[in-house]
Amino acid sequence: NVNQAGPGKIFVMVYSQTDDNQFEPTTMPIQIHPLPSNHMRIALSPSKVGNYRVYVGYRNLPVNGK
């Protein structure tokens, strides 16, 4: 809920798996959709099937989510 966090910017970093437990930064199309009640939905569009780790931050603080 962005309303409780105050003004700031959201950022997303994506890492793709290269080997067992090894991840490297990658780029891919990302869309950020505002939702009611000051929530946001982040949609990723990877170009290939794989395992990814996604880091989301707001005001330089990590955002936990699903």
mmCIF file of the N, C-alpha and C atoms, coordinates in Angstrom:
data_MODEL
# 
_entry.id   MODEL 
# 
loop_
_atom_site.group_PDB 
_atom_site.id 
_atom_site.type_symbol 
_atom_site.label_atom_id 
_atom_site.label_alt_id 
_atom_site.label_comp_id 
_atom_site.label_asym_id 
_atom_site.label_entity_id 
_atom_site.label_seq_id 
_atom_site.pdbx_PDB_ins_code 
_atom_site.Cartn_x 
_atom_site.Cartn_y 
_atom_site.Cartn_z 
_atom_site.occupancy 
_atom_site.B_iso_or_equiv 
_atom_site.pdbx_formal_charge 
_atom_site.auth_seq_id 
_atom_site.auth_comp_id 
_atom_site.auth_asym_id 
_atom_site.auth_atom_id 
_atom_site.pdbx_PDB_model_num 
ATOM 1   N N  . ASN A 1 1  ? 0.846  -1.168  0.000   1.00 0.00 ? 1  ASN A N  1 
ATOM 2   C CA . ASN A 1 1  ? 0.000  0.000   0.000   1.00 0.00 ? 1  ASN A CA 1 
ATOM 3   C C  . ASN A 1 1  ? 0.897  1.238   0.000   1.00 0.00 ? 1  ASN A C  1 
ATOM 4   N N  . VAL A 1 2  ? 0.972  1.912   -1.130  1.00 0.00 ? 2  VAL A N  1 
ATOM 5   C CA . VAL A 1 2  ? 1.851  3.061   -1.288  1.00 0.00 ? 2  VAL A CA 1 
ATOM 6   C C  . VAL A 1 2  ? 1.388  4.235   -0.447  1.00 0.00 ? 2  VAL A C  1 
ATOM 7   N N  . ASN A 1 3  ? 0.113  4.299   -0.168  1.00 0.00 ? 3  ASN A N  1 
ATOM 8   C CA . ASN A 1 3  ? -0.441 5.412   0.598   1.00 0.00 ? 3  ASN A CA 1 
ATOM 9   C C  . ASN A 1 3  ? 0.215  5.547   1.963   1.00 0.00 ? 3  ASN A C  1 
ATOM 10  N N  . GLN A 1 4  ? 0.542  4.444   2.604   1.00 0.00 ? 4  GLN A N  1 
ATOM 11  C CA . GLN A 1 4  ? 1.143  4.463   3.934   1.00 0.00 ? 4  GLN A CA 1 
ATOM 12  C C  . GLN A 1 4  ? 2.651  4.717   3.881   1.00 0.00 ? 4  GLN A C  1 
ATOM 13  N N  . ALA A 1 5  ? 3.284  4.558   2.715   1.00 0.00 ? 5  ALA A N  1 
ATOM 14  C CA . ALA A 1 5  ? 4.734  4.697   2.604   1.00 0.00 ? 5  ALA A CA 1 
ATOM 15  C C  . ALA A 1 5  ? 5.181  6.118   2.314   1.00 0.00 ? 5  ALA A C  1 
ATOM 16  N N  . GLY A 1 6  ? 4.294  6.956   1.823   1.00 0.00 ? 6  GLY A N  1 
ATOM 17  C CA . GLY A 1 6  ? 4.668  8.317   1.473   1.00 0.00 ? 6  GLY A CA 1 
ATOM 18  C C  . GLY A 1 6  ? 5.186  8.395   0.050   1.00 0.00 ? 6  GLY A C  1 
ATOM 19  N N  . PRO A 1 7  ? 5.552  9.602   -0.399  1.00 0.00 ? 7  PRO A N  1 
ATOM 20  C CA . PRO A 1 7  ? 6.006  9.767   -1.783  1.00 0.00 ? 7  PRO A CA 1 
ATOM 21  C C  . PRO A 1 7  ? 7.346  9.073   -2.023  1.00 0.00 ? 7  PRO A C  1 
ATOM 22  N N  . GLY A 1 8  ? 7.505  8.554   -3.225  1.00 0.00 ? 8  GLY A N  1 
ATOM 23  C CA . GLY A 1 8  ? 8.756  7.886   -3.582  1.00 0.00 ? 8  GLY A CA 1 
ATOM 24  C C  . GLY A 1 8  ? 8.631  7.215   -4.929  1.00 0.00 ? 8  GLY A C  1 
ATOM 25  N N  . LYS A 1 9  ? 9.699  6.536   -5.324  1.00 0.00 ? 9  LYS A N  1 
ATOM 26  C CA . LYS A 1 9  ? 9.710  5.834   -6.602  1.00 0.00 ? 9  LYS A CA 1 
ATOM 27  C C  . LYS A 1 9  ? 9.864  4.341   -6.362  1.00 0.00 ? 9  LYS A C  1 
ATOM 28  N N  . ILE A 1 10 ? 9.231  3.566   -7.253  1.00 0.00 ? 10 ILE A N  1 
ATOM 29  C CA . ILE A 1 10 ? 9.332  2.115   -7.194  1.00 0.00 ? 10 ILE A CA 1 
ATOM 30  C C  . ILE A 1 10 ? 10.359 1.674   -8.234  1.00 0.00 ? 10 ILE A C  1 
ATOM 31  N N  . PHE A 1 11 ? 11.138 0.641   -7.907  1.00 0.00 ? 11 PHE A N  1 
ATOM 32  C CA . PHE A 1 11 ? 12.068 0.103   -8.892  1.00 0.00 ? 11 PHE A CA 1 
ATOM 33  C C  . PHE A 1 11 ? 12.057 -1.417  -8.811  1.00 0.00 ? 11 PHE A C  1 
ATOM 34  N N  . VAL A 1 12 ? 12.392 -2.046  -9.942  1.00 0.00 ? 12 VAL A N  1 
ATOM 35  C CA . VAL A 1 12 ? 12.346 -3.501  -10.065 1.00 0.00 ? 12 VAL A CA 1 
ATOM 36  C C  . VAL A 1 12 ? 13.669 -3.970  -10.663 1.00 0.00 ? 12 VAL A C  1 
ATOM 37  N N  . MET A 1 13 ? 14.262 -4.988  -10.058 1.00 0.00 ? 13 MET A N  1 
ATOM 38  C CA . MET A 1 13 ? 15.467 -5.619  -10.590 1.00 0.00 ? 13 MET A CA 1 
ATOM 39  C C  . MET A 1 13 ? 15.162 -7.098  -10.773 1.00 0.00 ? 13 MET A C  1 
ATOM 40  N N  . VAL A 1 14 ? 15.567 -7.669  -11.921 1.00 0.00 ? 14 VAL A N  1 
ATOM 41  C CA . VAL A 1 14 ? 15.293 -9.065  -12.232 1.00 0.00 ? 14 VAL A CA 1 
ATOM 42  C C  . VAL A 1 14 ? 16.610 -9.786  -12.471 1.00 0.00 ? 14 VAL A C  1 
ATOM 43  N N  . TYR A 1 15 ? 16.711 -10.986 -11.905 1.00 0.00 ? 15 TYR A N  1 
ATOM 44  C CA . TYR A 1 15 ? 17.904 -11.824 -12.052 1.00 0.00 ? 15 TYR A CA 1 
ATOM 45  C C  . TYR A 1 15 ? 17.479 -13.155 -12.651 1.00 0.00 ? 15 TYR A C  1 
ATOM 46  N N  . SER A 1 16 ? 18.223 -13.641 -13.649 1.00 0.00 ? 16 SER A N  1 
ATOM 47  C CA . SER A 1 16 ? 17.921 -14.948 -14.249 1.00 0.00 ? 16 SER A CA 1 
ATOM 48  C C  . SER A 1 16 ? 18.933 -15.967 -13.760 1.00 0.00 ? 16 SER A C  1 
ATOM 49  N N  . GLN A 1 17 ? 18.475 -17.211 -13.630 1.00 0.00 ? 17 GLN A N  1 
ATOM 50  C CA . GLN A 1 17 ? 19.338 -18.276 -13.130 1.00 0.00 ? 17 GLN A CA 1 
ATOM 51  C C  . GLN A 1 17 ? 20.252 -18.759 -14.253 1.00 0.00 ? 17 GLN A C  1 
ATOM 52  N N  . THR A 1 18 ? 21.553 -18.830 -13.950 1.00 0.00 ? 18 THR A N  1 
ATOM 53  C CA . THR A 1 18 ? 22.529 -19.308 -14.928 1.00 0.00 ? 18 THR A CA 1 
ATOM 54  C C  . THR A 1 18 ? 22.975 -20.727 -14.614 1.00 0.00 ? 18 THR A C  1 
ATOM 55  N N  . ASP A 1 19 ? 23.187 -21.043 -13.355 1.00 0.00 ? 19 ASP A N  1 
ATOM 56  C CA . ASP A 1 19 ? 23.576 -22.371 -12.881 1.00 0.00 ? 19 ASP A CA 1 
ATOM 57  C C  . ASP A 1 19 ? 22.845 -22.618 -11.569 1.00 0.00 ? 19 ASP A C  1 
ATOM 58  N N  . ASP A 1 20 ? 23.143 -23.732 -10.920 1.00 0.00 ? 20 ASP A N  1 
ATOM 59  C CA . ASP A 1 20 ? 22.539 -24.012 -9.620  1.00 0.00 ? 20 ASP A CA 1 
ATOM 60  C C  . ASP A 1 20 ? 22.849 -22.876 -8.655  1.00 0.00 ? 20 ASP A C  1 
ATOM 61  N N  . ASN A 1 21 ? 21.801 -22.209 -8.180  1.00 0.00 ? 21 ASN A N  1 
ATOM 62  C CA . ASN A 1 21 ? 21.898 -21.114 -7.211  1.00 0.00 ? 21 ASN A CA 1 
ATOM 63  C C  . ASN A 1 21 ? 22.770 -19.958 -7.676  1.00 0.00 ? 21 ASN A C  1 
ATOM 64  N N  . GLN A 1 22 ? 22.994 -19.802 -8.978  1.00 0.00 ? 22 GLN A N  1 
ATOM 65  C CA . GLN A 1 22 ? 23.731 -18.666 -9.523  1.00 0.00 ? 22 GLN A CA 1 
ATOM 66  C C  . GLN A 1 22 ? 22.767 -17.824 -10.362 1.00 0.00 ? 22 GLN A C  1 
ATOM 67  N N  . PHE A 1 23 ? 22.680 -16.552 -10.047 1.00 0.00 ? 23 PHE A N  1 
ATOM 68  C CA . PHE A 1 23 ? 21.783 -15.642 -10.757 1.00 0.00 ? 23 PHE A CA 1 
ATOM 69  C C  . PHE A 1 23 ? 22.568 -14.429 -11.225 1.00 0.00 ? 23 PHE A C  1 
ATOM 70  N N  . GLU A 1 24 ? 22.176 -13.893 -12.384 1.00 0.00 ? 24 GLU A N  1 
ATOM 71  C CA . GLU A 1 24 ? 22.807 -12.674 -12.885 1.00 0.00 ? 24 GLU A CA 1 
ATOM 72  C C  . GLU A 1 24 ? 21.720 -11.699 -13.323 1.00 0.00 ? 24 GLU A C  1 
ATOM 73  N N  . PRO A 1 25 ? 22.008 -10.390 -13.250 1.00 0.00 ? 25 PRO A N  1 
ATOM 74  C CA . PRO A 1 25 ? 21.003 -9.406  -13.660 1.00 0.00 ? 25 PRO A CA 1 
ATOM 75  C C  . PRO A 1 25 ? 20.616 -9.604  -15.120 1.00 0.00 ? 25 PRO A C  1 
ATOM 76  N N  . THR A 1 26 ? 19.358 -9.367  -15.414 1.00 0.00 ? 26 THR A N  1 
ATOM 77  C CA . THR A 1 26 ? 18.864 -9.480  -16.781 1.00 0.00 ? 26 THR A CA 1 
ATOM 78  C C  . THR A 1 26 ? 17.873 -8.359  -17.046 1.00 0.00 ? 26 THR A C  1 
ATOM 79  N N  . THR A 1 27 ? 17.619 -8.096  -18.311 1.00 0.00 ? 27 THR A N  1 
ATOM 80  C CA . THR A 1 27 ? 16.631 -7.088  -18.667 1.00 0.00 ? 27 THR A CA 1 
ATOM 81  C C  . THR A 1 27 ? 15.455 -7.773  -19.362 1.00 0.00 ? 27 THR A C  1 
ATOM 82  N N  . MET A 1 28 ? 14.279 -7.230  -19.140 1.00 0.00 ? 28 MET A N  1 
ATOM 83  C CA . MET A 1 28 ? 13.072 -7.723  -19.788 1.00 0.00 ? 28 MET A CA 1 
ATOM 84  C C  . MET A 1 28 ? 11.998 -6.656  -19.655 1.00 0.00 ? 28 MET A C  1 
ATOM 85  N N  . PRO A 1 29 ? 10.977 -6.713  -20.503 1.00 0.00 ? 29 PRO A N  1 
ATOM 86  C CA . PRO A 1 29 ? 9.883  -5.742  -20.373 1.00 0.00 ? 29 PRO A CA 1 
ATOM 87  C C  . PRO A 1 29 ? 9.162  -5.900  -19.027 1.00 0.00 ? 29 PRO A C  1 
ATOM 88  N N  . ILE A 1 30 ? 8.954  -4.784  -18.366 1.00 0.00 ? 30 ILE A N  1 
ATOM 89  C CA . ILE A 1 30 ? 8.257  -4.758  -17.070 1.00 0.00 ? 30 ILE A CA 1 
ATOM 90  C C  . ILE A 1 30 ? 7.182  -3.683  -17.145 1.00 0.00 ? 30 ILE A C  1 
ATOM 91  N N  . GLN A 1 31 ? 5.980  -4.032  -16.712 1.00 0.00 ? 31 GLN A N  1 
ATOM 92  C CA . GLN A 1 31 ? 4.889  -3.063  -16.648 1.00 0.00 ? 31 GLN A CA 1 
ATOM 93  C C  . GLN A 1 31 ? 4.448  -2.934  -15.197 1.00 0.00 ? 31 GLN A C  1 
ATOM 94  N N  . ILE A 1 32 ? 4.267  -1.703  -14.768 1.00 0.00 ? 32 ILE A N  1 
ATOM 95  C CA . ILE A 1 32 ? 3.784  -1.428  -13.416 1.00 0.00 ? 32 ILE A CA 1 
ATOM 96  C C  . ILE A 1 32 ? 2.392  -0.825  -13.552 1.00 0.00 ? 32 ILE A C  1 
ATOM 97  N N  . HIS A 1 33 ? 1.393  -1.519  -12.989 1.00 0.00 ? 33 HIS A N  1 
ATOM 98  C CA . HIS A 1 33 ? 0.004  -1.104  -13.102 1.00 0.00 ? 33 HIS A CA 1 
ATOM 99  C C  . HIS A 1 33 ? -0.507 -0.599  -11.752 1.00 0.00 ? 33 HIS A C  1 
ATOM 100 N N  . PRO A 1 34 ? -0.976 0.648   -11.675 1.00 0.00 ? 34 PRO A N  1 
ATOM 101 C CA . PRO A 1 34 ? -1.600 1.095   -10.428 1.00 0.00 ? 34 PRO A CA 1 
ATOM 102 C C  . PRO A 1 34 ? -2.952 0.399   -10.246 1.00 0.00 ? 34 PRO A C  1 
ATOM 103 N N  . LEU A 1 35 ? -3.248 0.040   -9.025  1.00 0.00 ? 35 LEU A N  1 
ATOM 104 C CA . LEU A 1 35 ? -4.505 -0.616  -8.678  1.00 0.00 ? 35 LEU A CA 1 
ATOM 105 C C  . LEU A 1 35 ? -5.253 0.245   -7.667  1.00 0.00 ? 35 LEU A C  1 
ATOM 106 N N  . PRO A 1 36 ? -6.522 -0.069  -7.423  1.00 0.00 ? 36 PRO A N  1 
ATOM 107 C CA . PRO A 1 36 ? -7.261 0.678   -6.397  1.00 0.00 ? 36 PRO A CA 1 
ATOM 108 C C  . PRO A 1 36 ? -6.577 0.565   -5.030  1.00 0.00 ? 36 PRO A C  1 
ATOM 109 N N  . SER A 1 37 ? -6.884 1.474   -4.169  1.00 0.00 ? 37 SER A N  1 
ATOM 110 C CA . SER A 1 37 ? -6.362 1.499   -2.793  1.00 0.00 ? 37 SER A CA 1 
ATOM 111 C C  . SER A 1 37 ? -4.853 1.664   -2.746  1.00 0.00 ? 37 SER A C  1 
ATOM 112 N N  . ASN A 1 38 ? -4.289 2.356   -3.749  1.00 0.00 ? 38 ASN A N  1 
ATOM 113 C CA . ASN A 1 38 ? -2.852 2.667   -3.781  1.00 0.00 ? 38 ASN A CA 1 
ATOM 114 C C  . ASN A 1 38 ? -1.956 1.439   -3.764  1.00 0.00 ? 38 ASN A C  1 
ATOM 115 N N  . HIS A 1 39 ? -2.392 0.339   -4.361  1.00 0.00 ? 39 HIS A N  1 
ATOM 116 C CA . HIS A 1 39 ? -1.563 -0.839  -4.555  1.00 0.00 ? 39 HIS A CA 1 
ATOM 117 C C  . HIS A 1 39 ? -1.040 -0.827  -5.987  1.00 0.00 ? 39 HIS A C  1 
ATOM 118 N N  . MET A 1 40 ? -0.039 -1.658  -6.274  1.00 0.00 ? 40 MET A N  1 
ATOM 119 C CA . MET A 1 40 ? 0.514  -1.757  -7.618  1.00 0.00 ? 40 MET A CA 1 
ATOM 120 C C  . MET A 1 40 ? 0.682  -3.214  -8.003  1.00 0.00 ? 40 MET A C  1 
ATOM 121 N N  . ARG A 1 41 ? 0.535  -3.492  -9.298  1.00 0.00 ? 41 ARG A N  1 
ATOM 122 C CA . ARG A 1 41 ? 0.797  -4.825  -9.838  1.00 0.00 ? 41 ARG A CA 1 
ATOM 123 C C  . ARG A 1 41 ? 1.957  -4.693  -10.815 1.00 0.00 ? 41 ARG A C  1 
ATOM 124 N N  . ILE A 1 42 ? 2.934  -5.599  -10.682 1.00 0.00 ? 42 ILE A N  1 
ATOM 125 C CA . ILE A 1 42 ? 4.094  -5.601  -11.558 1.00 0.00 ? 42 ILE A CA 1 
ATOM 126 C C  . ILE A 1 42 ? 4.011  -6.832  -12.448 1.00 0.00 ? 42 ILE A C  1 
ATOM 127 N N  . ALA A 1 43 ? 4.061  -6.619  -13.767 1.00 0.00 ? 43 ALA A N  1 
ATOM 128 C CA . ALA A 1 43 ? 3.988  -7.714  -14.739 1.00 0.00 ? 43 ALA A CA 1 
ATOM 129 C C  . ALA A 1 43 ? 5.318  -7.815  -15.480 1.00 0.00 ? 43 ALA A C  1 
ATOM 130 N N  . LEU A 1 44 ? 5.899  -9.010  -15.476 1.00 0.00 ? 44 LEU A N  1 
ATOM 131 C CA . LEU A 1 44 ? 7.164  -9.270  -16.164 1.00 0.00 ? 44 LEU A CA 1 
ATOM 132 C C  . LEU A 1 44 ? 6.890  -10.075 -17.423 1.00 0.00 ? 44 LEU A C  1 
ATOM 133 N N  . SER A 1 45 ? 7.670  -9.836  -18.476 1.00 0.00 ? 45 SER A N  1 
ATOM 134 C CA . SER A 1 45 ? 7.523  -10.568 -19.741 1.00 0.00 ? 45 SER A CA 1 
ATOM 135 C C  . SER A 1 45 ? 8.873  -11.132 -20.171 1.00 0.00 ? 45 SER A C  1 
ATOM 136 N N  . PRO A 1 46 ? 9.300  -12.257 -19.562 1.00 0.00 ? 46 PRO A N  1 
ATOM 137 C CA . PRO A 1 46 ? 10.594 -12.833 -19.955 1.00 0.00 ? 46 PRO A CA 1 
ATOM 138 C C  . PRO A 1 46 ? 10.541 -13.391 -21.374 1.00 0.00 ? 46 PRO A C  1 
ATOM 139 N N  . SER A 1 47 ? 11.674 -13.349 -22.058 1.00 0.00 ? 47 SER A N  1 
ATOM 140 C CA . SER A 1 47 ? 11.734 -13.840 -23.432 1.00 0.00 ? 47 SER A CA 1 
ATOM 141 C C  . SER A 1 47 ? 11.917 -15.348 -23.510 1.00 0.00 ? 47 SER A C  1 
ATOM 142 N N  . LYS A 1 48 ? 12.295 -15.972 -22.379 1.00 0.00 ? 48 LYS A N  1 
ATOM 143 C CA . LYS A 1 48 ? 12.453 -17.423 -22.375 1.00 0.00 ? 48 LYS A CA 1 
ATOM 144 C C  . LYS A 1 48 ? 12.019 -17.989 -21.027 1.00 0.00 ? 48 LYS A C  1 
ATOM 145 N N  . VAL A 1 49 ? 11.684 -19.279 -21.044 1.00 0.00 ? 49 VAL A N  1 
ATOM 146 C CA . VAL A 1 49 ? 11.283 -19.973 -19.816 1.00 0.00 ? 49 VAL A CA 1 
ATOM 147 C C  . VAL A 1 49 ? 12.517 -20.119 -18.936 1.00 0.00 ? 49 VAL A C  1 
ATOM 148 N N  . GLY A 1 50 ? 12.346 -19.910 -17.649 1.00 0.00 ? 50 GLY A N  1 
ATOM 149 C CA . GLY A 1 50 ? 13.471 -20.052 -16.737 1.00 0.00 ? 50 GLY A CA 1 
ATOM 150 C C  . GLY A 1 50 ? 13.078 -19.688 -15.324 1.00 0.00 ? 50 GLY A C  1 
ATOM 151 N N  . ASN A 1 51 ? 14.066 -19.706 -14.448 1.00 0.00 ? 51 ASN A N  1 
ATOM 152 C CA . ASN A 1 51 ? 13.877 -19.305 -13.058 1.00 0.00 ? 51 ASN A CA 1 
ATOM 153 C C  . ASN A 1 51 ? 14.407 -17.888 -12.897 1.00 0.00 ? 51 ASN A C  1 
ATOM 154 N N  . TYR A 1 52 ? 13.614 -17.048 -12.237 1.00 0.00 ? 52 TYR A N  1 
ATOM 155 C CA . TYR A 1 52 ? 13.971 -15.650 -12.060 1.00 0.00 ? 52 TYR A CA 1 
ATOM 156 C C  . TYR A 1 52 ? 13.774 -15.259 -10.602 1.00 0.00 ? 52 TYR A C  1 
ATOM 157 N N  . ARG A 1 53 ? 14.591 -14.341 -10.167 1.00 0.00 ? 53 ARG A N  1 
ATOM 158 C CA . ARG A 1 53 ? 14.399 -13.692 -8.866  1.00 0.00 ? 53 ARG A CA 1 
ATOM 159 C C  . ARG A 1 53 ? 14.087 -12.238 -9.148  1.00 0.00 ? 53 ARG A C  1 
ATOM 160 N N  . VAL A 1 54 ? 13.088 -11.739 -8.447  1.00 0.00 ? 54 VAL A N  1 
ATOM 161 C CA . VAL A 1 54 ? 12.630 -10.368 -8.673  1.00 0.00 ? 54 VAL A CA 1 
ATOM 162 C C  . VAL A 1 54 ? 12.792 -9.588  -7.372  1.00 0.00 ? 54 VAL A C  1 
ATOM 163 N N  . TYR A 1 55 ? 13.446 -8.454  -7.460  1.00 0.00 ? 55 TYR A N  1 
ATOM 164 C CA . TYR A 1 55 ? 13.634 -7.571  -6.312  1.00 0.00 ? 55 TYR A CA 1 
ATOM 165 C C  . TYR A 1 55 ? 12.849 -6.294  -6.588  1.00 0.00 ? 55 TYR A C  1 
ATOM 166 N N  . VAL A 1 56 ? 11.978 -5.923  -5.667  1.00 0.00 ? 56 VAL A N  1 
ATOM 167 C CA . VAL A 1 56 ? 11.183 -4.697  -5.785  1.00 0.00 ? 56 VAL A CA 1 
ATOM 168 C C  . VAL A 1 56 ? 11.517 -3.807  -4.603  1.00 0.00 ? 56 VAL A C  1 
ATOM 169 N N  . GLY A 1 57 ? 11.727 -2.543  -4.889  1.00 0.00 ? 57 GLY A N  1 
ATOM 170 C CA . GLY A 1 57 ? 12.003 -1.578  -3.835  1.00 0.00 ? 57 GLY A CA 1 
ATOM 171 C C  . GLY A 1 57 ? 11.162 -0.327  -4.013  1.00 0.00 ? 57 GLY A C  1 
ATOM 172 N N  . TYR A 1 58 ? 10.901 0.336   -2.910  1.00 0.00 ? 58 TYR A N  1 
ATOM 173 C CA . TYR A 1 58 ? 10.172 1.602   -2.914  1.00 0.00 ? 58 TYR A CA 1 
ATOM 174 C C  . TYR A 1 58 ? 10.859 2.503   -1.913  1.00 0.00 ? 58 TYR A C  1 
ATOM 175 N N  . ARG A 1 59 ? 11.264 3.669   -2.356  1.00 0.00 ? 59 ARG A N  1 
ATOM 176 C CA . ARG A 1 59 ? 12.011 4.604   -1.503  1.00 0.00 ? 59 ARG A CA 1 
ATOM 177 C C  . ARG A 1 59 ? 13.268 3.941   -0.947  1.00 0.00 ? 59 ARG A C  1 
ATOM 178 N N  . ASN A 1 60 ? 13.958 3.161   -1.784  1.00 0.00 ? 60 ASN A N  1 
ATOM 179 C CA . ASN A 1 60 ? 15.182 2.452   -1.421  1.00 0.00 ? 60 ASN A CA 1 
ATOM 180 C C  . ASN A 1 60 ? 14.991 1.418   -0.299  1.00 0.00 ? 60 ASN A C  1 
ATOM 181 N N  . LEU A 1 61 ? 13.773 0.956   -0.109  1.00 0.00 ? 61 LEU A N  1 
ATOM 182 C CA . LEU A 1 61 ? 13.487 -0.076  0.872   1.00 0.00 ? 61 LEU A CA 1 
ATOM 183 C C  . LEU A 1 61 ? 12.900 -1.288  0.151   1.00 0.00 ? 61 LEU A C  1 
ATOM 184 N N  . PRO A 1 62 ? 13.292 -2.508  0.538   1.00 0.00 ? 62 PRO A N  1 
ATOM 185 C CA . PRO A 1 62 ? 12.733 -3.694  -0.124  1.00 0.00 ? 62 PRO A CA 1 
ATOM 186 C C  . PRO A 1 62 ? 11.242 -3.840  0.143   1.00 0.00 ? 62 PRO A C  1 
ATOM 187 N N  . VAL A 1 63 ? 10.544 -4.345  -0.874  1.00 0.00 ? 63 VAL A N  1 
ATOM 188 C CA . VAL A 1 63 ? 9.105  -4.602  -0.760  1.00 0.00 ? 63 VAL A CA 1 
ATOM 189 C C  . VAL A 1 63 ? 8.901  -6.100  -0.819  1.00 0.00 ? 63 VAL A C  1 
ATOM 190 N N  . ASN A 1 64 ? 8.351  -6.674  0.220   1.00 0.00 ? 64 ASN A N  1 
ATOM 191 C CA . ASN A 1 64 ? 8.055  -8.101  0.230   1.00 0.00 ? 64 ASN A CA 1 
ATOM 192 C C  . ASN A 1 64 ? 6.701  -8.325  -0.415  1.00 0.00 ? 64 ASN A C  1 
ATOM 193 N N  . GLY A 1 65 ? 6.576  -9.412  -1.133  1.00 0.00 ? 65 GLY A N  1 
ATOM 194 C CA . GLY A 1 65 ? 5.306  -9.698  -1.780  1.00 0.00 ? 65 GLY A CA 1 
ATOM 195 C C  . GLY A 1 65 ? 5.316  -11.066 -2.407  1.00 0.00 ? 65 GLY A C  1 
ATOM 196 N N  . LYS A 1 66 ? 4.295  -11.320 -3.211  1.00 0.00 ? 66 LYS A N  1 
ATOM 197 C CA . LYS A 1 66 ? 4.149  -12.623 -3.869  1.00 0.00 ? 66 LYS A CA 1 
ATOM 198 C C  . LYS A 1 66 ? 4.427  -12.461 -5.337  1.00 0.00 ? 66 LYS A C  1 
# 
